[in-house]
Amino acid sequence: MANEAAIINVVARTSLWLQPHRIVLILIALGLVLSAAFFMRWDWLPQYYEMGLIGIWRSLWILAVTCVLGFLLAVPLGLAQAAGSFWFAAPAKVFCTVIRGTPLLIQLWLLYYGLGSLFPQYPWIRESWMWPYLRQAWPYGVLALTLSFAGYEGEVMRGAFAGVPKGQLEAARAFGMSRWKAFRRIWLPQAIYRALPTLTGETVLQLKSTPLVATISVIDIFAVSSKVRQDTYLTYEPLLLLALIYMMITGILVFAFSRIEARIPNKIG
Amino acid sequence: MSGGAWRQRHAPCSIFPRHVCRRRSRRRLASTSGATLIDALLSASAAGITELLSPYPPGWGGALLVGLLHSIEIALGATCLGLLIGTGGAYGKLYGGPVVRDLLAVYTTIVRAVPELVLILLLYYAGTDLINQALTAMGYQRVDVSGLAAGIAVLGFVQGAYSTEVIRGAILAIPQGQIEAARAYGMSPGLMLRRITLPSMLPFAIPGLANLWLIATKDTALLAVVGFYELALATRQAAGVTKAYFTFFFAAGVLYLLLSLVSNLIIGRVEAWSRRGMPSLKEAR
């Protein structure tokens, strides 16, 4: 019975969504896509297919690593601003302001060209184990994106930490939890619940920042499309496909986050 | 794009400007690691930095300032265009017919899901191409679209999608009674927009719009990728010529930061002005 009701519900919602004008719009969109498929040149696809997949994989990998590392950095940044003494709060605030006040492109170029051009002057850096990594571009890209994510998310975490009601923390202390345990069990989870909706947006923004690493010669999916454009002299096809790929990744991210959000109790605070 | 960067970096000392070479020989004398570190952070000596950043021709400060001016021009133009598109878009989304609403939903969704860098490239090429095709079809000469106009149009189109959402939310936040009262007084839709909706939506919209302005100032840096001369590209050129990469990118960062901080000050004033007569945010909480 419940199953039938659910099916009827879905059908009703679909028919509400699928109004006549939407059908026409969908047909027009289909027509556009089909004409793009037929009238534009896609014969380069088989040749660059594998390179494109590697590029997508690299973009996703950079996104995942920088988001996780950035978030780990954002927690202490937010905590320092929300509850730290002046000597912790002020540097964290300055860091967040500087990161949020300058373009990511400049941060990236400052790290890669600026810092990177200073390292080779020092023999002890050139002889150290880090040198093989410092010669490549991706560590600079990952570092810049991580710091950027930490700066934006640190500000969000400040609000989230400050928004957890005091009574919750006092109750935790009254139960005899140590400060660390109260932080781990009460304060941090509730702050993350509060930050989760903005975390979706920040992650999508981070995805949209990843193509910048192509400007420092990391071969991500954006760089692959630039290479296709250079090799084939096509302007639109690689860019349109690139936009489609990013839209699909964004869609998957938003869907995944909405699933996670749905699992979290929403009556808090 | 920058494959040569490493090669330049490892090039022998002779291609570096003179002051860098001079400093290198001096550094060999410095023995303490602390001194080396300080030396490393200041990629040129203090005199060298002022020389490099001086606003008069041998220095590159003037070029950076011109770039900053261009950045501000584009950001201003793009924000204004974005506000126009956003107001129209918000009205369309709230009061438009079903087709208009769906098309606007597609516009905002696509623009917000695709990276700005990709959109800029796509719109820049597609826009100039379309204009030229239309002109040749009508029998006119092809024109070179000015970088400033193209930059403003492209960024304005992107900003429009975001400000549509901000303004839509702000209009929805207006107490319904105000709109009803305006209708009851027999105001026409245009008059109501000018006298009631826009002024009373302002306090709700300004935080979001201020954020968009800050994003716009930072997004102008992306136009360097399509070759428009603004602060990021000016910095890149200056750094490429003098090889003082750290100094110039640091200086550009400081300029962008100053722009953001000054904007924040002005935005605070504007927000206080738009909220005049309303209870302060602290009391409301």
Interface residues (C-beta under 8 A of the other chain):
Chain A: Q19 H21 R22 L25 T97 V98 R100 G101 T102 P103 L104 L105 I106 Q107 W109 L110 Y112 Y113 G114 L115 G116 S117 L118 P120 Q121 Y122 R135 V204 L207 K208 S209 T210 P211 L212 A214 T215 I216 S217 F222 S226 T235 Y236 L239 L240 L242 A243 Y246 M247 T250 G251
Chain B: M1 S2 G3 A5 W6 R9 H10 R24 R27 T36 A40 S43 P98 V99 D102 L103 I110 R112 A113 V114 P115 E116 L117 V118 L119 L121 L122 Y125 A126 D129 L214 K218 D219 T220 A221 L222 A224 V225 A232 T235 R236 A239 K243 Y245 F246 T247 F248 F249 F250 A252 G253 Y256 L257 S260 L261
